[in-house]
Amino acid sequence: MAVRVLTDSTSYIDDEARQELEIRRVSLNVSFGDQSLRESDLANEEFYKMMEAKGIPTSSQPSIGEFYQEMEKVVSAGESLCGIFLSSDMSGTFSTAQLAKEMVLENYPDAQIEIIDSRSNSMQLGFAVIQGARAAQARKSLAEVKEVVLQTIKRSRFLFIPDNLDYLKKGGRIGGAGALIGNLFKIIPILTVEEGKVLVLTKVRHKEKAVLAMIDKMLEDIGAYGLGEIAVHHINCLDEAQALVKKIKDKVTANIKVMPIGPVIGLHVGPGAIGIVYYTEHDLR
């Protein structure tokens, strides 16, 4: 029985990889007042211009109907499904996927469906999805695909730094006083995602030093656990992302993709943010 892989739009996997690996996708949404837009239909350049003009929007999870439709397409063809989604601590997407699974099983009681909480977002989620899809294309069983996904989650890390703290303040990630002091003294937190939540790994004065500290942490992990793949994320700052790739390639021989972060995650962190996502050959945690 073939295994298909389903994820959500916050994985930010590029179109070429999604098509090559036959990864299915449901989309989260952003809303400016009464105007709701699917993240997957919205170009990043257009979105960040809208946010500058209209303010920070809200985000919402995919509808249960969209989940059901995607799942039914797979199981009605006699195939099994592995769904890997945004952290349940960040969104109701995972819970809605679980509800949709139960609805599908009512109509297709023999269907084989696994739903996995990635405990992260962006390419930390994306690498788990990609590795699962590679296993599926290698004709691995659903149980084997699930195990590959869980292993990749254990072996991955997402490090990122915001350009300023205003968006984190508005999203409740940092207090108003902390944001004010941080911006005033150019204190930049290096953020990471652990156990499904955004945490401050350390704080550094000035963005350039923060970038170097982020690279050092990656090199420390790679030295201890080996290297799988690396991606560089950015929010509307491609030049900085390309400069970061060059800095990494001065230290590590690797093929590094530059991946923009889309609206749903971008609205919480803000333009100018930059980050590194990687997974290792052995378990980090």
Buried (B, 14 or more C-beta within 10 A) or exposed (E): EBBBBBBBBBBBBBEEBBEEBEBBBBBBBBEBEEEEBBBBEBEBEEBBEBBEEEEBBEBBBBBBEBBBEBBBBBBEEEBBBBBBBBBBBBBEBBBBBBBBBEBBBEEBEEBBBBBBBBBBBBBBBBBBBBBBBBBBBEEBBBEBBBBBBBBBBBBBBBBBBBBBBBBBBBBEBBEEEBBBEBBEEEBBBBBBBEEBEBEEBEEBEEBEBBBEBBBEBBBEBBEEBEBBBBBBBBBBBEEBBEBBBEBBEEEBEBEBBBBBBBBBBBBBBBBBBBBBBBBBEEEBE
